[in-house]
C-alpha cells in the first residue's frame, strides 16, 4: 500500500499535466485521445498475458519489472519531448492514465497479492484503505501539477511541464525499494483429490466462471462510461473554460481527495448496507453529478460538481475490488482480478479516442451524456447480477 501511495503522486501529476503538455506541444484533441486509447489497449494485452501466470509464478517479479519500466519511461521524458518518447511513456509508463496508484496493467497482480491471507470480512476495509491511499497520493500529485504556472517564466512553454516527470520517477524508485522488501507467496501445488472432491470443485468452478462473466459484462458498460470522460477531463477544462494547470490541478486534486474520503465512507457503510447497495446508491449520486457538470456556466461550479462526484463514484473502488476478490476461491484470485481489469479497460480504452473526436468537433457536452447512458446501464446490471450477494451476507 505504501508503494501504491508513492506511485500515485506521479500519476496524479500526469493525469493533469500530460494532456496539457501535449496540447502545448501542438497536439490536437483527436491524436491525444488516440494515444491514450492505444496506451490503455496495450495495458489490457499485457494484463491478459501476465495476470493468470501470476497465480503460478508469484506477483513480485512482475511488479518489480513494472517499476523498472516506469523509471526508464520517466527518465526519457525528462530528457526529451520527442513524439516517440511521449508515445512510449504513455504506452509503457502509463502517462496520463490516472490509475489511482495501481500498477497499470499489473494492477490485478497487486489486488491478488493484497488479498493473500485476508479473511472475507477484512477485504472491504483493506481494499478501501488501499484505494484511499491511492486517491490521496493522486490529490497531492494533482496539486503539484500546478507548478508549471509558477516557474513558467524560467522554463517557458512546454519546458515548464518537463520537471513534472520527476514525480513518477521518484515514486517508482521508492516503490521498487518497498516491493523488494515485501513478502510474496506462490500458489501451493494441489494435492490429489477424490472423485467427489473433484466433482465439487468442477461445480464450484462453473459457478465462479458464471459470476466472472457477469462481472465482465457489467464492467464493459462501466468502462465505456469512464473512458468517454475521465481520461480527457483536464483537457476538457482547458477547452471549455480556458483554464491552465494551476486551477485545473486544484480542481482535480479536490476530486481525488474527496474520492479518498468517499472510500472511507463506503467501507464503513458497506457493513450495514452491503457492498452492492453501497455501490448502486453512491454511484447513482455520482452519475447525476457527472451529467450536470457540462451544463455549468462557470469553471468553479463545474469543478465543484466534478470533485463531489468523485467522492460518490470513485469512492466505491475499494469495496468493488473486495467483491471481485470474493467471487472465486483464493487460488483463482489472480484470474478474477485479471477479468475485472480487462473487462473494464478494453471499453475504457476506446473511450478517449471517441471523446477526442467529439471534442475535436466542438461537442463538449456529448461525451458526458453518452457516458451517463453507459453508467446507468452498469448500475442496473450490477444490482441485477450481484444483489443476491448482499442478501447472503445480511
N, C-alpha and C positions, 0 to 999 in steps of 0.2 A: 504493500500500500504506500510506503514511503517512496518507492521507485515510481509509482504511478503519479504521486504528487509532483515529484521533481520533473517528470516528463510533461505534465500538464501545463506547467508555466510556459514553456516554449510553444506548446500547441496553442495556448490562449493568445500569445503574442502574434502568432502567424495566422490564426483564424481571422484576426482583424487586419494585420499588416500585409499579408501575402497578396490578396487580390488588389489592394490599394497600390502595392508596389508594382504589380503587373500593369495596372492602369497608368501609373506614372511613366512606365517604360514604353507606353504606347499600345499596349494590348487592348483589344476590344472585347465586348461582353461575350460574344459567341466563342472566340478562342479560349477565353478564361474559363467559361463553363465547360468547354470540351476537354480542357486539360484536367480539370477537377474530376470529370466523369471518367476519363482514361485512368487516372490515378486510383480511383475507387474500384474500377473493374480489375485492375492489376492486383489490388489488395485482395479482392474476392478470389481470384485464381490462386493466389498464394495460400490463402486460408484453406481452400479445398485440398491442396496438396499436403499442407502441414498439419492441420487440425487433428484428423484421426490418427496420424502417425505419433502424435504426442502422447496418446494413451499407452503406446508400447515403449517409446524411447525416452519419455520424460519431457518436461517442459523447459527446463533450464537452458539447455544448449541453444534452442531456438530463440529464446528471449535474449540471451547474450549476443547472438548473431544480429538480432534486430537492433540492439543498442549500437553495435559497431557500425551498421549501415547508416543509422541516424547521425552518428558522429561524422562519418565521411561526407554525407549529404550537406550537413551544416557547414563544414569546413569549405567545401566547394562554393557554396552560396555566399559565404563571407568574402571569397576571393574574386568572384566573377558574377556578372549578370547575364552571361551568355544564355541564349534560349535553351540549349541542351542541358546546361547546368540546372536551370529552373525546372525544366521538364523532369529531369532525373530526380531533383529534390521533391517534386510533387508526387511522382510515382513511387519512389523508394523511401523517401523521407517523410511523406505524408504532409508536406507543407500545405497549410490552409485547410486541412481535412477536419480539424477540430474534433478529435475522438475522445475528449474529456479525460485525457491522461492514459487511455488504453493504448496498448502496443500495436495499433493499426491492425494489419492482417493477423498479427499474433495475439490479438485480444482474447479470442476463445481459449488460448493456452493459459492466459492469466486467470480467466474465470474458472477453468478446471483446476488450476493449481490452488486457487484460493478456496475452492470447495473441498479440498482434501481434508478429511478428518472432521468436517463440520457436521454437527447434528442438524437435521432439518429445521428445528426450532431456532437455530442460530443464523440461518442463511440470510433472512431478510435484514437482520441487524447488521451483519458483517458486510454484505454487499451494498447496503445503503451507506454505511460508513465509507466504504471504498469509493463509491460514486461521489459522495460528498467531498472527499479529499480531492478527487479529480476536478470537480467543478470549482472548488476553492482555488486550486492552482490555476485553472483557466481564467478565473477572475483576476488574479494577480498578473498573469501574463497579458490579458486584455488591457489592463491599466498601463502596463509598461509599453504597450504598443503605441501609446500616445506620445512617447518620447521623440519621435521624428519631428513633431511640431516644435519641440523645444530646441533641438540642435540643427534645425533646417538651415540656419544662417551659416553654420560651419560646413555642413555637407548638403548642398542644395539638390533639389530634385530627387531622383531615385537613390542617390547615395545616402540620403537620410534614413532610408529603410534598411540599409545593409547591416548595421550593427545589431538589428533585432535577431539575426540568425545566431548570435552568440548565446541566446537563451536556450534554444533547443540543444545546442552543443553542450552547454554546461549541464543541462538536465539529463542528457544521455550519459555523460561521463559519470555523474552521480548515480544514475540508475544502474549502470554497468557494475559499479562498486557494490551497490546494495544487493543486486541479484546474485553476484558471486558469493555473497555470504549467506544467502537464503537456502534452506534445505529443499530438496525435491524428492519425490517418490515416484517410482515406476510402477506400472500395473503388475501385480503379482501373477505368476503363472497359475492358470486354473488347474485344480485337481480333477481327477476323473470323477464323473458323476453317474448316478444310477439312471435307468431309463425314465423313472418317474420324475427325477430332478431335471433331466434334460427336456422332457415334455413341458414341465412347468416353466423352464427357462425360455423355451420357444414361444409359449403363450405370452409370457411377460414381454419378450422382445417385440412381438407383434403389436401389443398394446402400446409399448413405448414408441414404436415406429409410427403408429397412427397419431399419437399425440404430437410427434415431431412434424408430421405432415401438416397437421392443423396449425401448429406454430408457424411453419414456413408460409402458409397462405396468409395468415394474419399479418406477419411481418412484411410480406410483399406490399400489402396495402399501406402499412405504416412507412415503409421505406420510400415509396413514391411521394408520400406526403412530406417527409423530411427533406428529401433531395431537391424538391422544387423550390424550397425557400431557404433553409438554414445555411447551406454552404456559401451562398452569394449574398448573405444578409448585409455584411459590411459594404459590399459594392452597391447593394440596393439603397442603403442610406446615403451613399455618395451621389448616386444618380437621382434619387428622389428629392433630397434636401440640400445637396451640395456641401455637406459637412466633411471635415478631414479626420485624420486618425485620432486626434485628441478626444473629440466629442464622441466619435463612433466607438473608440476603445472604452470610454467611460460607460456608454450605453450597454455594450455587450458585457462588460465586467459586472455591471449591476445584475444582468440576467444570469450570469454564471453563479454569482454569489447567492441570488435568490434560489437558483436551482439546488445549490448546496443545502440551503435551509429547507427547501422542499423535500430533499432526500431524507432529512432527519424526521420531518413531519410524516412522510409516507411510511417510514419504518415503524413509527410509533402507532399510527392509526391502523396499519395493516393487521396488527394483532387483534384489534377489535372488529374492524370491518371485513377483514380478509384481503388477500393480495389483489384478487381480480376486481372486487368492488372498489378498492382504493385506486387502482389504475383507471377504471372507467370513469369514476367521479372526477378525479383530478385531471385526467387528460381531456375530459369533456369541457371543463372550465378553460383549460389551456387552448382548446380548439376555438372556442368562441373569441378569446382574446386575439388569437392569431388572425382570424378572419377580419376582425375590426381594425387591425394595425394599418393596412394600406390606405384606409379611409381617413386617417387622422391628418388634419391640415398642417400641423406643426411637428417639427422634429422631436421636441420634448414629449409630446403626447404619444407619438408612435414609439419612441424609445421606452417610455414607461410601460405601455401595453406589452411590448415585446419582452421586457425584462420580467414583468409579473407573470406572463405566460410561461416563462422558463421554470418558475417555481412549481407550477402545476403539471407541466408537460415533462420536462427533463428530470424533475424531482422523483419520478417513479422509476427511474432507470434501475436502481439497486433492487427494488422488490420484483421488477420484471425479470432481472437476471436470476434472482433467487428462485422464482417459479420455474425458469428454464432448467436450472440445476436439479429440480425436484421431479422432472419428467422422466428421468432414466435412473438406472442403478449407477453406483459410483464409477464402475469401470467403463461406462459409456458416456461419461460427462464431457469428455473431450469432443465426442461426436455431437452431443446435444448443443454445446457451445458453438461448434462449427456451423451446424444447421441454423442456429439462431443468428449468427453473424452473417452468413452467406445470404440467407433469405431476406435479410434486411438490407444488406449492402448492394446487392445486384440492382434492385429497383432504385435505391438511393443514388447509385452511380449514374443512372440515366437522367435523374432529375436536373443536375446542374447544366447539362447540355441543352435540355429543353427550356429551362428557365433562362439560360443565356440567350437563346434565340428570341424568347419573348421580350427580354429586356433590350435586346438589340433593336427590336421593332418599336420600343417605347411602351410596351404593355406592362406597366409597373404593378398593376393590381391582379392580373390574370394568374401569376404563379401562386398567390395566396388562396384564391378561390379554388383552383384545381387541387391544391394541397388539402384544403378543407374537405373536399369531397372524399379523397382517399382516406384521410384520418377518421372521418365519420364512419366509413365502412369498416375501418380497423377496429374501432370501439365496439361496433355491433358484433362482429365475428369473434372478437376476444371474449366478450361476455358469453356468447353462444357456445364457444368451444370449451372454455375453461371455468365458467361459472360454477360448475359442479365441484371443482377443487376447493372452493371456499366452503361449500356446504359440507364437504368431507372433513374439514378441519374445525368446524364450529363446535 
